[in-house]
Amino acid sequence: MLLRLSCVSKSSKSSVESESDTASSSPPSFESSSPSIDDDRGTDPAAYKWCAALGGVGFLETAYLSYLKFTDTDAFCPTGGASCTTILTSGYSYVFGFPLPLFGMLAYGLVTTIGLQLGAKKMAFGLDKTDGEMIIIGTTTSMAAASAYFLYILSTEFPEESCLYCLTSAVLSFSLFFITLKNLGFEKIIKMLGSQLCIASLVVLALSASYKTVQPVSSSQRTLLYAQANDQTLKVEPLSGTRLKWMSESLAENEIPYVATEITKESSPLAISLARHLHSIGAKLYGAFWCSHCLDQKEMFGREAAKILDYVECFPNGVKQGTKMADACYDIKLEGFPTWEINGQVLSGEKQLSELAILSGMKPEDLSQQN
């Protein structure tokens, strides 16, 4: 009978026995089939850098809108018209009495900060990667919920208006939200789904409560302030061509006596020539005593030229409950103030003198030749 033997050194034998003892004493381990919240698999640092970049763009936009709020300045509308200012100065531009862009600045700033840290894999303030992911998904979820809410407001309360700033912010918010979702992966999102739904619900409830319990800042309160008793000069805040639907609703809440506006600028020969030409062709300027841009339009012409214009005051008896516009203003179906009627055309908004010259058939180069 043959036996198969193998030679093992003493040290090797001890090693084998040690490994055997260790294996027998160690409990079996089972790897989880699903990654934990701290698992790095499925996350891409580059995606967080994109979040930081988009958050930076949003921060700059909301910083600009916040500046407009605090300085009472009209927004520059790249698409033209008065829609931007109409929406940005409405009661929906405040949340619990604070300007809405401030909340946007905080949200975009937080996303930018955390995105940069996650992208560089260097967390600060004692946070770890899990904390950063929780913060960024919570913030982007709240931003997406708020954007969806405000898009609903735009479609229902301002159906004929457009606001490039509002739409840009919505695109940025949804982009940040979906980039974050895609980067975290399905398993992590499932684990966070409950908290995400809670955050979105709280945002919608908070916004709804704000607009129900807080008195909105009416358009009239933002477009007219007071008439000084000593000289009866109307002081107004800037507002571009207020839409009549919103105007009629807000002005009905106030009683505003008519006061005469004062033009302080001296007219140039060019402005006087244009005013005479507009008068000769029957052009009319429709406005309201409380409208700041109507006053600005007259200031373009100056004191002497403004008196030559055929100006139609749409609220000659002031504003109070039940007040109606003058019939002449209703007849041409005004959409805002100021409005020009030139050669059968009804044109809303302020117009430069050169533009009025072209619209009225008067060449701009001819203006400087007339006195």
Kinemage of the C-alpha trace (Angstrom):
@kinemage 1
@onewidth
@group {chain A} dominant
@subgroup {mainchain}
@vectorlist {calphas} color= white
{ca met a 1} P 0.000 0.000 0.000
{ca leu a 2} L 1.363 3.432 -1.015
{ca leu a 3} L 0.849 6.551 1.057
{ca arg a 4} L 1.096 10.076 -0.371
{ca leu a 5} L 3.046 12.293 1.977
{ca ser a 6} L 3.868 15.993 1.803
{ca cys a 7} L 6.721 17.627 3.647
{ca val a 8} L 5.969 20.794 5.598
{ca ser a 9} L 8.430 22.740 7.665
{ca lys a 10} L 7.728 23.477 11.257
{ca ser a 11} L 7.250 27.208 10.642
{ca ser a 12} L 4.965 26.550 7.708
{ca lys a 13} L 2.965 24.115 9.748
{ca ser a 14} L 2.536 26.705 12.482
{ca ser a 15} L 1.449 29.271 9.921
{ca val a 16} L -1.117 26.939 8.443
{ca glu a 17} L -2.453 26.050 11.870
{ca ser a 18} L -2.617 29.754 12.779
{ca glu a 19} L -4.556 30.589 9.638
{ca ser a 20} L -6.847 27.679 10.278
{ca asp a 21} L -7.493 28.799 13.846
{ca thr a 22} L -8.122 32.360 12.730
{ca ala a 23} L -10.545 31.271 10.045
{ca ser a 24} L -12.425 29.043 12.462
{ca ser a 25} L -12.627 31.721 15.161
{ca ser a 26} L -13.690 34.595 12.879
{ca pro a 27} L -17.432 34.848 12.196
{ca pro a 28} L -18.471 34.784 8.560
{ca ser a 29} L -19.095 38.210 7.009
{ca phe a 30} L -21.740 38.935 4.417
{ca glu a 31} L -21.379 41.897 2.072
{ca ser a 32} L -24.546 43.933 1.711
{ca ser a 33} L -26.053 43.787 -1.748
{ca ser a 34} L -27.016 47.480 -1.597
{ca pro a 35} L -24.544 50.329 -1.002
{ca ser a 36} L -24.771 52.376 2.170
{ca ile a 37} L -25.290 56.139 2.187
{ca asp a 38} L -21.516 56.603 2.593
{ca asp a 39} L -20.659 54.419 -0.412
{ca asp a 40} L -18.712 56.383 -3.026
{ca arg a 41} L -19.854 54.202 -5.878
{ca gly a 42} L -22.141 55.958 -8.328
{ca thr a 43} L -21.164 59.470 -7.330
{ca asp a 44} L -19.126 61.666 -9.640
{ca pro a 45} L -17.228 64.659 -8.207
{ca ala a 46} L -17.551 66.391 -11.577
{ca ala a 47} L -21.333 66.456 -11.157
{ca tyr a 48} L -20.948 68.393 -7.920
{ca lys a 49} L -18.689 70.857 -9.712
{ca trp a 50} L -21.503 71.402 -12.198
{ca cys a 51} L -23.834 72.036 -9.274
{ca ala a 52} L -21.392 74.599 -7.940
{ca ala a 53} L -21.199 76.335 -11.325
{ca leu a 54} L -24.972 76.486 -11.816
{ca gly a 55} L -25.410 77.557 -8.210
{ca gly a 56} L -22.980 80.399 -8.822
{ca val a 57} L -25.026 81.603 -11.799
{ca gly a 58} L -28.178 81.484 -9.698
{ca phe a 59} L -26.461 83.342 -6.873
{ca leu a 60} L -25.481 86.180 -9.210
{ca glu a 61} L -29.012 86.404 -10.623
{ca thr a 62} L -30.698 86.529 -7.213
{ca ala a 63} L -28.082 88.989 -5.952
{ca tyr a 64} L -29.011 91.310 -8.827
{ca leu a 65} L -32.732 90.949 -8.076
{ca ser a 66} L -32.068 91.601 -4.378
{ca tyr a 67} L -30.221 94.768 -5.310
{ca leu a 68} L -33.248 95.902 -7.331
{ca lys a 69} L -35.489 95.252 -4.332
{ca phe a 70} L -33.414 97.290 -1.914
{ca thr a 71} L -32.841 100.164 -4.343
{ca asp a 72} L -36.397 100.205 -5.789
{ca thr a 73} L -34.948 99.989 -9.288
{ca asp a 74} L -36.676 98.581 -12.359
{ca ala a 75} L -35.334 95.313 -13.700
{ca phe a 76} L -33.730 95.230 -17.122
{ca cys a 77} L -35.979 93.053 -19.285
{ca pro a 78} L -34.007 91.503 -22.168
{ca thr a 79} L -37.243 90.443 -23.859
{ca gly a 80} L -38.675 93.959 -23.671
{ca gly a 81} L -41.983 95.119 -22.236
{ca ala a 82} L -42.964 95.666 -18.629
{ca ser a 83} L -43.644 92.097 -17.554
{ca cys a 84} L -40.435 91.676 -15.565
{ca thr a 85} L -41.095 94.619 -13.271
{ca thr a 86} L -44.808 93.870 -13.006
{ca ile a 87} L -44.096 90.401 -11.640
{ca leu a 88} L -40.998 91.246 -9.620
{ca thr a 89} L -42.836 94.025 -7.747
{ca ser a 90} L -46.034 92.058 -7.138
{ca gly a 91} L -47.116 90.693 -3.776
{ca tyr a 92} L -45.656 87.315 -4.738
{ca ser a 93} L -42.134 88.736 -4.665
{ca tyr a 94} L -42.176 88.663 -0.853
{ca val a 95} L -42.275 85.665 1.494
{ca phe a 96} L -43.322 86.420 5.073
{ca gly a 97} L -42.406 90.046 4.434
{ca phe a 98} L -38.887 89.336 3.142
{ca pro a 99} L -37.830 89.760 -0.501
{ca leu a 100} L -37.973 86.418 -2.298
{ca pro a 101} L -34.553 86.879 -4.007
{ca leu a 102} L -32.876 86.795 -0.573
{ca phe a 103} L -34.061 83.218 -0.071
{ca gly a 104} L -32.748 82.403 -3.530
{ca met a 105} L -29.344 83.860 -2.675
{ca leu a 106} L -29.116 81.684 0.436
{ca ala a 107} L -30.147 78.525 -1.420
{ca tyr a 108} L -27.861 79.047 -4.423
{ca gly a 109} L -24.986 80.094 -2.162
{ca leu a 110} L -25.365 76.939 -0.066
{ca val a 111} L -25.468 74.699 -3.158
{ca thr a 112} L -22.358 76.404 -4.545
{ca thr a 113} L -20.421 76.038 -1.297
{ca ile a 114} L -21.309 72.393 -0.679
{ca gly a 115} L -20.893 71.519 -4.369
{ca leu a 116} L -17.350 72.868 -4.396
{ca gln a 117} L -16.462 70.880 -1.275
{ca leu a 118} L -17.974 67.635 -2.557
{ca gly a 119} L -16.303 68.129 -5.938
{ca ala a 120} L -12.914 68.598 -4.278
{ca lys a 121} L -13.593 65.784 -1.756
{ca lys a 122} L -12.619 68.156 1.038
{ca met a 123} L -15.477 68.888 3.403
{ca ala a 124} L -15.236 71.771 5.850
{ca phe a 125} L -17.034 72.839 9.029
{ca gly a 126} L -16.698 69.339 10.508
{ca leu a 127} L -18.996 67.810 7.875
{ca asp a 128} L -18.421 64.522 6.092
{ca lys a 129} L -19.476 63.382 2.633
{ca thr a 130} L -22.806 62.035 3.863
{ca asp a 131} L -23.673 65.357 5.502
{ca gly a 132} L -22.816 67.217 2.307
{ca glu a 133} L -24.991 64.942 0.195
{ca met a 134} L -27.908 65.312 2.592
{ca ile a 135} L -27.590 69.113 2.539
{ca ile a 136} L -27.352 69.399 -1.234
{ca ile a 137} L -30.264 67.038 -1.950
{ca gly a 138} L -32.404 68.793 0.661
{ca thr a 139} L -31.607 72.233 -0.710
{ca thr a 140} L -32.144 71.331 -4.366
{ca thr a 141} L -35.399 69.567 -3.478
{ca ser a 142} L -36.710 72.702 -1.760
{ca met a 143} L -35.625 74.851 -4.712
{ca ala a 144} L -37.349 72.596 -7.235
{ca ala a 145} L -40.542 72.555 -5.158
{ca ala a 146} L -40.524 76.347 -4.849
{ca ser a 147} L -39.896 76.759 -8.591
{ca ala a 148} L -42.806 74.465 -9.425
{ca tyr a 149} L -45.040 76.488 -7.095
{ca phe a 150} L -44.044 79.803 -8.668
{ca leu a 151} L -44.479 78.465 -12.194
{ca tyr a 152} L -48.044 77.650 -11.177
{ca ile a 153} L -48.452 81.217 -9.863
{ca leu a 154} L -47.100 82.632 -13.124
{ca ser a 155} L -49.519 80.582 -15.216
{ca thr a 156} L -52.578 81.439 -13.099
{ca glu a 157} L -51.984 84.977 -11.817
{ca phe a 158} L -49.922 86.350 -14.716
{ca pro a 159} L -51.106 84.383 -17.755
{ca glu a 160} L -50.195 87.120 -20.229
{ca glu a 161} L -46.907 88.097 -18.613
{ca ser a 162} L -43.403 86.746 -19.051
{ca cys a 163} L -40.407 87.011 -16.747
{ca leu a 164} L -37.041 85.856 -18.032
{ca tyr a 165} L -35.520 86.002 -14.547
{ca cys a 166} L -38.252 83.773 -13.127
{ca leu a 167} L -37.890 81.217 -15.911
{ca thr a 168} L -34.091 81.240 -15.669
{ca ser a 169} L -34.243 80.574 -11.949
{ca ala a 170} L -36.699 77.714 -12.526
{ca val a 171} L -34.405 76.121 -15.132
{ca leu a 172} L -31.424 76.403 -12.786
{ca ser a 173} L -33.351 74.924 -9.856
{ca phe a 174} L -34.650 71.938 -11.809
{ca ser a 175} L -31.225 71.341 -13.384
{ca leu a 176} L -29.562 71.274 -9.967
{ca phe a 177} L -32.232 68.932 -8.640
{ca phe a 178} L -31.951 66.400 -11.465
{ca ile a 179} L -28.134 66.499 -11.559
{ca thr a 180} L -28.092 65.714 -7.849
{ca leu a 181} L -30.601 62.881 -8.238
{ca lys a 182} L -28.668 61.301 -11.096
{ca asn a 183} L -25.368 61.562 -9.280
{ca leu a 184} L -26.535 60.005 -6.022
{ca gly a 185} L -28.033 56.951 -7.677
{ca phe a 186} L -31.269 55.043 -7.290
{ca glu a 187} L -30.482 53.285 -3.991
{ca lys a 188} L -29.567 56.462 -2.148
{ca ile a 189} L -32.562 58.342 -3.527
{ca ile a 190} L -34.904 55.598 -2.323
{ca lys a 191} L -33.460 55.940 1.163
{ca met a 192} L -33.962 59.715 1.062
{ca leu a 193} L -37.364 59.694 -0.647
{ca gly a 194} L -39.352 60.205 2.536
{ca ser a 195} L -37.322 63.214 3.634
{ca gln a 196} L -37.493 64.700 0.129
{ca leu a 197} L -41.282 64.495 0.080
{ca cys a 198} L -41.433 66.093 3.527
{ca ile a 199} L -39.179 68.961 2.422
{ca ala a 200} L -41.186 69.614 -0.752
{ca ser a 201} L -44.461 69.559 1.197
{ca leu a 202} L -43.137 71.968 3.826
{ca val a 203} L -41.961 74.409 1.136
{ca val a 204} L -45.343 74.432 -0.600
{ca leu a 205} L -47.206 74.796 2.707
{ca ala a 206} L -44.934 77.625 3.827
{ca leu a 207} L -45.380 79.567 0.583
{ca ser a 208} L -49.151 79.068 0.654
{ca ala a 209} L -49.299 80.233 4.263
{ca ser a 210} L -47.210 83.300 3.440
{ca tyr a 211} L -49.557 84.481 0.712
{ca lys a 212} L -52.649 83.768 2.813
{ca thr a 213} L -51.611 85.295 6.127
{ca val a 214} L -49.307 88.105 5.027
{ca gln a 215} L -50.873 91.110 3.345
{ca pro a 216} L -49.327 91.253 -0.149
{ca val a 217} L -47.582 94.425 -1.180
{ca ser a 218} L -50.057 95.879 -3.644
{ca ser a 219} L -48.959 97.444 -6.908
{ca ser a 220} L -50.526 100.739 -5.975
{ca gln a 221} L -48.569 100.902 -2.719
{ca arg a 222} L -45.404 100.414 -4.701
{ca thr a 223} L -46.214 102.858 -7.495
{ca leu a 224} L -47.522 105.824 -5.580
{ca leu a 225} L -46.560 107.171 -2.220
{ca tyr a 226} L -47.865 110.543 -1.301
{ca ala a 227} L -48.499 114.086 -2.428
{ca gln a 228} L -46.559 116.644 -0.469
{ca ala a 229} L -48.923 119.113 1.128
{ca asn a 230} L -46.757 122.137 0.435
{ca asp a 231} L -46.389 121.868 -3.329
{ca gln a 232} L -48.701 118.995 -4.337
{ca thr a 233} L -45.878 117.322 -6.254
{ca leu a 234} L -46.532 113.630 -6.745
{ca lys a 235} L -43.785 111.368 -5.479
{ca val a 236} L -43.754 107.925 -7.030
{ca glu a 237} L -41.667 104.768 -7.031
{ca pro a 238} L -40.508 103.251 -10.320
{ca leu a 239} L -42.802 100.812 -12.060
{ca ser a 240} L -42.930 100.009 -15.738
{ca gly a 241} L -46.322 100.010 -17.499
{ca thr a 242} L -48.537 98.255 -14.935
{ca arg a 243} L -50.966 95.789 -16.466
{ca leu a 244} L -54.538 96.983 -16.070
{ca lys a 245} L -55.838 93.730 -14.626
{ca trp a 246} L -53.446 93.851 -11.689
{ca met a 247} L -53.755 97.616 -11.399
{ca ser a 248} L -57.544 97.611 -11.128
{ca glu a 249} L -57.472 94.982 -8.374
{ca ser a 250} L -54.834 96.745 -6.290
{ca leu a 251} L -55.959 100.342 -6.735
{ca ala a 252} L -59.462 99.451 -5.572
{ca glu a 253} L -58.005 98.955 -2.090
{ca asn a 254} L -56.824 102.573 -1.836
{ca glu a 255} L -58.309 106.052 -2.035
{ca ile a 256} L -55.917 108.379 -3.793
{ca pro a 257} L -56.897 111.975 -4.540
{ca tyr a 258} L -55.797 113.411 -7.844
{ca val a 259} L -52.663 115.557 -7.664
{ca ala a 260} L -50.951 117.392 -10.479
{ca thr a 261} L -47.536 116.183 -11.536
{ca glu a 262} L -44.707 118.638 -11.964
{ca ile a 263} L -42.219 118.522 -14.831
{ca thr a 264} L -38.921 120.031 -13.703
{ca lys a 265} L -36.700 119.507 -16.749
{ca glu a 266} L -36.346 122.288 -19.301
{ca ser a 267} L -37.307 121.301 -22.852
{ca ser a 268} L -34.759 121.170 -25.637
{ca pro a 269} L -35.501 122.573 -29.120
{ca leu a 270} L -35.562 118.973 -30.371
{ca ala a 271} L -38.233 117.978 -27.841
{ca ile a 272} L -40.359 121.020 -28.609
{ca ser a 273} L -40.190 120.292 -32.348
{ca leu a 274} L -41.232 116.702 -31.818
{ca ala a 275} L -44.082 117.688 -29.478
{ca arg a 276} L -45.435 120.116 -32.093
{ca his a 277} L -45.217 117.436 -34.766
{ca leu a 278} L -47.041 114.875 -32.589
{ca his a 279} L -49.726 117.442 -31.831
{ca ser a 280} L -50.151 118.261 -35.515
{ca ile a 281} L -50.831 114.638 -36.491
{ca gly a 282} L -53.244 114.042 -33.601
{ca ala a 283} L -50.998 111.736 -31.577
{ca lys a 284} L -52.099 111.194 -27.973
{ca leu a 285} L -50.346 110.135 -24.791
{ca tyr a 286} L -52.503 108.216 -22.267
{ca gly a 287} L -51.356 108.006 -18.665
{ca ala a 288} L -52.239 108.176 -14.981
{ca phe a 289} L -51.129 110.712 -12.405
{ca trp a 290} L -49.794 107.942 -10.131
{ca cys a 291} L -47.746 106.233 -12.875
{ca ser a 292} L -44.021 106.871 -12.479
{ca his a 293} L -43.204 106.011 -16.077
{ca cys a 294} L -45.839 108.387 -17.359
{ca leu a 295} L -43.989 111.076 -15.438
{ca asp a 296} L -40.682 109.843 -16.845
{ca gln a 297} L -42.100 110.028 -20.384
{ca lys a 298} L -43.106 113.660 -19.855
{ca glu a 299} L -39.700 114.432 -18.348
{ca met a 300} L -38.097 113.251 -21.589
{ca phe a 301} L -39.928 116.079 -23.346
{ca gly a 302} L -39.428 118.637 -20.607
{ca arg a 303} L -41.721 121.245 -19.102
{ca glu a 304} L -42.507 123.344 -22.200
{ca ala a 305} L -42.848 120.448 -24.673
{ca ala a 306} L -45.028 118.395 -22.315
{ca lys a 307} L -47.626 121.177 -22.357
{ca ile a 308} L -47.850 120.882 -26.162
{ca leu a 309} L -48.549 117.147 -26.111
{ca asp a 310} L -52.137 115.905 -26.273
{ca tyr a 311} L -52.113 114.152 -22.920
{ca val a 312} L -55.136 112.150 -21.703
{ca glu a 313} L -55.377 111.582 -17.945
{ca cys a 314} L -57.148 108.274 -17.337
{ca phe a 315} L -57.949 109.021 -13.677
{ca pro a 316} L -58.852 112.742 -13.621
{ca asn a 317} L -60.920 112.370 -10.436
{ca gly a 318} L -58.395 110.339 -8.480
{ca val a 319} L -58.722 106.716 -7.427
{ca lys a 320} L -61.134 105.188 -4.934
{ca gln a 321} L -63.498 102.253 -4.635
{ca gly a 322} L -65.607 101.999 -7.785
{ca thr a 323} L -63.494 104.456 -9.790
{ca lys a 324} L -63.439 103.853 -13.528
{ca met a 325} L -60.994 105.080 -16.093
{ca ala a 326} L -61.927 107.835 -18.466
{ca asp a 327} L -63.939 106.597 -21.450
{ca ala a 328} L -61.205 107.614 -23.872
{ca cys a 329} L -58.816 105.240 -22.139
{ca tyr a 330} L -61.296 102.366 -22.278
{ca asp a 331} L -62.020 102.972 -25.945
{ca ile a 332} L -58.482 102.213 -27.123
{ca lys a 333} L -58.205 99.113 -24.893
{ca leu a 334} L -55.154 100.088 -22.898
{ca glu a 335} L -52.797 97.354 -21.717
{ca gly a 336} L -50.620 99.541 -19.519
{ca phe a 337} L -49.263 103.005 -18.822
{ca pro a 338} L -48.003 105.028 -20.505
{ca thr a 339} L -49.604 104.330 -23.898
{ca trp a 340} L -49.195 106.232 -27.161
{ca glu a 341} L -51.735 106.430 -29.986
{ca ile a 342} L -49.889 107.426 -33.155
{ca asn a 343} L -51.268 107.153 -36.682
{ca gly a 344} L -53.790 104.533 -35.600
{ca gln a 345} L -51.233 102.464 -33.708
{ca val a 346} L -51.624 101.829 -29.956
{ca leu a 347} L -48.158 101.477 -28.398
{ca ser a 348} L -47.557 100.633 -24.724
{ca gly a 349} L -44.566 101.738 -22.681
{ca glu a 350} L -42.103 104.596 -22.646
{ca lys a 351} L -40.618 105.600 -25.982
{ca gln a 352} L -37.416 107.446 -26.738
{ca leu a 353} L -37.768 110.712 -28.654
{ca ser a 354} L -35.999 109.277 -31.692
{ca glu a 355} L -38.365 106.299 -31.686
{ca leu a 356} L -41.402 108.574 -31.480
{ca ala a 357} L -40.051 110.587 -34.382
{ca ile a 358} L -39.804 107.465 -36.548
{ca leu a 359} L -43.205 106.147 -35.489
{ca ser a 360} L -44.817 109.485 -36.291
{ca gly a 361} L -43.140 109.768 -39.682
{ca met a 362} L -40.635 112.422 -38.687
{ca lys a 363} L -37.003 111.698 -39.491
{ca pro a 364} L -34.626 111.959 -36.513
{ca glu a 365} L -32.150 114.099 -38.454
{ca asp a 366} L -34.890 116.660 -39.114
{ca leu a 367} L -35.446 117.258 -35.412
{ca ser a 368} L -32.210 119.126 -34.888
{ca gln a 369} L -32.971 121.429 -37.803
{ca gln a 370} L -36.252 122.722 -36.356
{ca asn a 371} L -36.691 125.187 -33.542
